[in-house]
């Protein structure tokens, strides 16, 4: 088991140029978990502990690598609603982003939502990863074994986008005769709030660069990389 756990410490730089490294690592881990389920691990007291893996959870980049997910967020079109290609959707749980299933449809009868748990959506890979191949799963919904991490989805995903857009909408409420000047006023208010709460934020300035926003055609995504920043930015809105 020691070799498996040392593999878990592999950094991205170890496998980003060689897919075989990631494949071999996940196969070793999967084989050990199968052993833990079928044979178990004998404890010093003589009892035998068996462990069943019910899902693979992580942020989206990890899930893409761990599950060989060919339908993933990296295919998200920046213009228009669909991507060409037979398997370029943006979600491993549905067909959003494929032709005829616009991912931007948020209506009550979105077509992509109807494909959730459908047979057509259950194989979001060209080649099964070792996790898919070896770990126990619901045979009807093998793609559901890969579970998004809500923490990452909000703090470094939806929350970051929401806050960036919200701060742009709120900017005109701050003093200043230009956009940079208003962001300076917003920064001053932000720092004053943090001082009042005895917080030491990693985000020291709120600027157009911070929000990745330079004009009305930009898609504000937020440029911070620490999840705590999203949490702290949310706090003034909840007071």
Kinemage of the C-alpha trace (Angstrom):
@kinemage 1
@onewidth
@group {chain A} dominant
@subgroup {mainchain}
@vectorlist {calphas} color= white
{ca unk a 1} P 0.000 0.000 0.000
{ca unk a 2} L 2.875 2.423 0.578
{ca unk a 3} L 3.627 2.746 -3.132
{ca unk a 4} L 0.013 3.623 -3.869
{ca unk a 5} L -0.147 6.391 -1.315
{ca unk a 6} L 3.153 7.862 -2.508
{ca unk a 7} L 1.614 8.016 -5.996
{ca unk a 8} L -1.166 10.185 -4.624
{ca unk a 9} L 1.435 12.883 -4.002
{ca unk a 10} L 2.316 13.202 -7.684
{ca unk a 11} L 2.211 16.796 -8.851
{ca unk a 12} L 0.757 17.812 -12.203
{ca unk a 13} L 4.230 18.456 -13.568
{ca unk a 14} L 4.924 14.719 -13.125
{ca unk a 15} L 2.226 13.509 -15.473
{ca unk a 16} L 1.156 16.436 -17.673
{ca unk a 17} L 3.571 15.436 -20.466
{ca unk a 18} L 3.074 11.683 -20.136
{ca unk a 19} L -0.458 10.257 -19.946
{ca unk a 20} L 0.966 6.833 -19.059
{ca unk a 21} L 2.093 8.094 -15.639
{ca unk a 22} L -1.445 9.089 -14.646
{ca unk a 23} L -2.912 5.904 -16.097
{ca unk a 24} L -0.442 3.655 -14.241
{ca unk a 25} L -0.965 5.552 -10.985
{ca unk a 26} L -4.759 5.361 -11.086
{ca unk a 27} L -4.579 1.676 -12.002
{ca unk a 28} L -2.402 0.895 -8.964
{ca unk a 29} L -4.732 2.850 -6.697
{ca unk a 30} L -7.821 1.171 -8.169
{ca unk a 31} L -6.298 -2.304 -7.773
{ca unk a 32} L -5.505 -1.599 -4.116
{ca unk a 33} L -9.062 -0.440 -3.472
{ca unk a 34} L -10.433 -3.592 -5.116
{ca unk a 35} L -8.236 -5.607 -2.755
{ca unk a 36} L -9.503 -3.596 0.214
{ca unk a 37} L -13.069 -4.438 -0.813
{ca unk a 38} L -12.614 -8.128 -1.632
{ca unk a 39} L -9.910 -9.167 0.842
{ca unk a 40} L -9.838 -6.329 3.333
{ca unk a 41} L -7.073 -5.162 5.642
{ca unk a 42} L -6.250 -7.073 8.802
{ca unk a 43} L -6.055 -4.808 11.840
{ca unk a 44} L -3.610 -5.439 14.720
{ca unk a 45} L -6.519 -6.628 16.860
{ca unk a 46} L -7.220 -9.419 14.395
{ca unk a 47} L -10.347 -7.914 12.868
{ca unk a 48} L -10.546 -7.427 9.130
{ca unk a 49} L -11.602 -4.080 7.708
{ca unk a 50} L -13.146 -3.906 4.250
{ca unk a 51} L -13.570 -0.622 2.397
{ca unk a 52} L -15.913 0.057 -0.507
{ca unk a 53} L -15.304 3.053 -2.751
{ca unk a 54} L -18.597 4.713 -3.669
{ca unk a 55} L -17.263 7.498 -5.852
{ca unk a 56} L -14.298 9.497 -7.100
{ca unk a 57} L -14.519 13.123 -5.987
{ca unk a 58} L -12.390 16.160 -6.749
{ca unk a 59} L -12.186 19.411 -8.651
{ca unk a 60} L -12.947 19.388 -12.359
{ca unk a 61} L -9.341 19.188 -13.640
{ca unk a 62} L -8.743 16.136 -11.426
{ca unk a 63} L -11.968 14.444 -12.546
{ca unk a 64} L -11.037 14.968 -16.188
{ca unk a 65} L -7.703 13.214 -15.655
{ca unk a 66} L -9.006 10.508 -13.298
{ca unk a 67} L -11.961 9.572 -15.496
{ca unk a 68} L -10.558 10.270 -18.987
{ca unk a 69} L -13.579 12.536 -19.407
{ca unk a 70} L -13.784 13.709 -23.003
{ca unk a 71} L -16.927 15.717 -22.233
{ca unk a 72} L -15.702 18.414 -19.871
{ca unk a 73} L -15.717 22.128 -19.078
{ca unk a 74} L -12.635 22.782 -21.197
{ca unk a 75} L -14.824 22.435 -24.285
{ca unk a 76} L -17.045 25.284 -23.179
{ca unk a 77} L -17.619 27.499 -26.225
{ca unk a 78} L -16.776 31.165 -25.697
{ca unk a 79} L -18.931 32.204 -28.623
{ca unk a 80} L -22.195 30.602 -29.654
{ca unk a 81} L -23.821 27.700 -27.928
{ca unk a 82} L -22.400 24.465 -29.322
{ca unk a 83} L -19.130 22.922 -30.367
{ca unk a 84} L -18.544 20.852 -33.491
{ca unk a 85} L -17.614 17.236 -33.019
{ca unk a 86} L -19.269 14.069 -31.842
{ca unk a 87} L -18.044 14.178 -28.274
{ca unk a 88} L -17.216 17.733 -27.303
{ca unk a 89} L -19.867 18.392 -24.678
{ca unk a 90} L -19.052 20.273 -21.495
{ca unk a 91} L -20.487 17.873 -18.886
{ca unk a 92} L -19.888 14.188 -18.138
{ca unk a 93} L -23.384 13.850 -16.643
{ca unk a 94} L -25.434 15.169 -19.583
{ca unk a 95} L -25.158 16.237 -23.236
{ca unk a 96} L -24.932 19.992 -22.647
{ca unk a 97} L -22.846 21.690 -25.321
{ca unk a 98} L -23.423 19.088 -28.019
{ca unk a 99} L -25.355 20.010 -31.137
{ca unk a 100} L -28.998 20.552 -30.276
{ca unk a 101} L -28.315 20.847 -26.538
{ca unk a 102} L -27.224 24.457 -25.854
{ca unk a 103} L -25.414 24.605 -22.536
{ca unk a 104} L -26.613 28.195 -22.039
{ca unk a 105} L -30.266 27.140 -21.911
{ca unk a 106} L -31.346 27.722 -18.309
{ca unk a 107} L -35.077 27.524 -18.919
{ca unk a 108} L -37.491 25.183 -17.112
{ca unk a 109} L -37.394 22.693 -20.011
{ca unk a 110} L -33.731 22.807 -20.987
{ca unk a 111} L -32.984 20.057 -23.501
{ca unk a 112} L -29.684 19.125 -21.840
{ca unk a 113} L -31.476 18.503 -18.533
{ca unk a 114} L -33.609 15.837 -20.186
{ca unk a 115} L -30.430 13.880 -21.014
{ca unk a 116} L -29.364 13.529 -17.370
{ca unk a 117} L -29.067 9.807 -16.531
{ca unk a 118} L -29.883 8.900 -20.134
{ca unk a 119} L -28.144 6.038 -21.907
{ca unk a 120} L -26.625 8.492 -24.393
{ca unk a 121} L -24.905 10.400 -21.580
{ca unk a 122} L -23.422 7.471 -19.669
{ca unk a 123} L -20.126 7.128 -21.569
{ca unk a 124} L -18.348 10.510 -21.479
{ca unk a 125} L -15.000 8.973 -22.436
{ca unk a 126} L -13.331 7.490 -25.490
{ca unk a 127} L -11.283 5.071 -23.372
{ca unk a 128} L -12.242 3.933 -19.880
{ca unk a 129} L -9.894 4.970 -17.102
{ca unk a 130} L -8.667 2.338 -14.614
{ca unk a 131} L -11.105 3.760 -12.050
{ca unk a 132} L -14.038 3.183 -14.426
{ca unk a 133} L -12.720 -0.220 -15.409
{ca unk a 134} L -11.972 -1.621 -11.950
{ca unk a 135} L -13.970 0.115 -9.217
{ca unk a 136} L -17.485 -1.081 -8.337
{ca unk a 137} L -20.226 1.145 -9.707
{ca unk a 138} L -23.823 1.336 -10.839
{ca unk a 139} L -23.639 -0.360 -14.262
{ca unk a 140} L -26.527 1.763 -15.510
{ca unk a 141} L -24.821 5.043 -14.565
{ca unk a 142} L -21.035 4.548 -14.622
{ca unk a 143} L -20.452 8.264 -15.258
{ca unk a 144} L -22.072 9.101 -11.912
{ca unk a 145} L -19.074 7.597 -10.146
{ca unk a 146} L -17.222 10.865 -10.845
{ca unk a 147} L -18.620 13.367 -8.373
{ca unk a 148} L -17.965 17.117 -8.556
{ca unk a 149} L -16.608 18.811 -5.454
{ca unk a 150} L -19.072 21.542 -4.464
{ca unk a 151} L -16.333 23.394 -2.562
{ca unk a 152} L -14.231 23.864 -5.691
{ca unk a 153} L -17.263 24.455 -7.911
{ca unk a 154} L -18.361 27.431 -5.845
{ca unk a 155} L -15.196 28.952 -4.391
{ca unk a 156} L -13.061 28.696 -7.524
{ca unk a 157} L -15.888 28.435 -10.058
{ca unk a 158} L -19.436 29.750 -9.904
{ca unk a 159} L -18.748 31.901 -6.842
{ca unk a 160} L -15.772 33.551 -8.489
{ca unk a 161} L -17.770 34.298 -11.643
{ca unk a 162} L -20.778 35.533 -9.649
{ca unk a 163} L -18.707 37.858 -7.496
{ca unk a 164} L -16.780 39.258 -10.453
{ca unk a 165} L -20.011 40.101 -12.279
{ca unk a 166} L -21.599 41.460 -9.093
{ca unk a 167} L -18.684 43.783 -8.352
{ca unk a 168} L -18.879 45.188 -11.873
{ca unk a 169} L -22.603 45.838 -11.433
{ca unk a 170} L -21.951 47.492 -8.051
{ca unk a 171} L -19.035 49.646 -9.229
{ca unk a 172} L -21.217 52.647 -10.266
{ca unk a 173} L -22.400 52.927 -6.642
{ca unk a 174} L -18.876 53.879 -5.529
{ca unk a 175} L -17.314 57.318 -5.769
{ca unk a 176} L -15.215 58.200 -8.796
{ca unk a 177} L -15.535 59.721 -12.248
{ca unk a 178} L -13.950 56.750 -14.030
{ca unk a 179} L -13.983 52.972 -13.779
{ca unk a 180} L -10.468 52.764 -12.240
{ca unk a 181} L -11.414 55.463 -9.705
{ca unk a 182} L -14.554 53.580 -8.695
{ca unk a 183} L -12.533 50.413 -8.230
{ca unk a 184} L -10.144 52.378 -6.018
{ca unk a 185} L -13.107 53.423 -3.855
{ca unk a 186} L -14.309 49.828 -3.797
{ca unk a 187} L -10.844 48.684 -2.730
{ca unk a 188} L -10.823 51.237 0.106
{ca unk a 189} L -14.219 49.979 1.298
{ca unk a 190} L -13.009 46.382 1.024
{ca unk a 191} L -9.901 47.038 3.101
{ca unk a 192} L -11.939 48.941 5.707
{ca unk a 193} L -14.314 45.994 5.998
{ca unk a 194} L -11.436 43.533 6.424
{ca unk a 195} L -9.843 45.726 9.128
{ca unk a 196} L -13.162 45.877 10.981
{ca unk a 197} L -13.297 42.073 10.933
{ca unk a 198} L -9.590 41.680 11.749
{ca unk a 199} L -9.061 39.848 8.462
{ca unk a 200} L -5.867 39.875 6.407
{ca unk a 201} L -7.045 39.232 2.843
{ca unk a 202} L -4.737 37.881 0.166
{ca unk a 203} L -6.650 40.036 -2.300
{ca unk a 204} L -5.329 43.546 -1.643
{ca unk a 205} L -6.847 45.391 -4.600
{ca unk a 206} L -10.044 45.118 -6.608
{ca unk a 207} L -9.307 46.141 -10.179
{ca unk a 208} L -10.370 45.275 -13.706
{ca unk a 209} L -7.370 42.943 -13.833
{ca unk a 210} L -8.514 41.260 -10.603
{ca unk a 211} L -11.867 40.528 -12.202
{ca unk a 212} L -10.449 39.754 -15.660
{ca unk a 213} L -12.732 42.446 -17.050
{ca unk a 214} L -11.614 45.094 -19.545
{ca unk a 215} L -14.802 45.950 -21.394
{ca unk a 216} L -18.469 45.057 -21.960
{ca unk a 217} L -17.581 42.111 -24.205
{ca unk a 218} L -15.330 40.490 -21.595
{ca unk a 219} L -16.429 37.549 -19.487
{ca unk a 220} L -15.514 38.434 -15.880
{ca unk a 221} L -14.089 35.297 -14.300
{ca unk a 222} L -12.110 36.549 -11.311
{ca unk a 223} L -8.355 36.181 -11.176
{ca unk a 224} L -7.800 35.009 -7.596
{ca unk a 225} L -6.689 31.440 -6.891
{ca unk a 226} L -7.447 31.097 -3.170
{ca unk a 227} L -10.873 29.771 -2.206
{ca unk a 228} L -10.831 31.837 1.007
{ca unk a 229} L -10.939 34.999 -1.121
{ca unk a 230} L -14.352 34.019 -2.495
{ca unk a 231} L -15.630 33.346 1.025
{ca unk a 232} L -14.392 36.677 2.332
{ca unk a 233} L -15.740 38.642 -0.636
{ca unk a 234} L -19.163 37.126 -0.014
{ca unk a 235} L -19.285 38.272 3.617
{ca unk a 236} L -20.109 41.979 3.067
{ca unk a 237} L -23.073 40.960 0.920
{ca unk a 238} L -24.497 38.873 3.784
{ca unk a 239} L -24.325 41.548 6.479
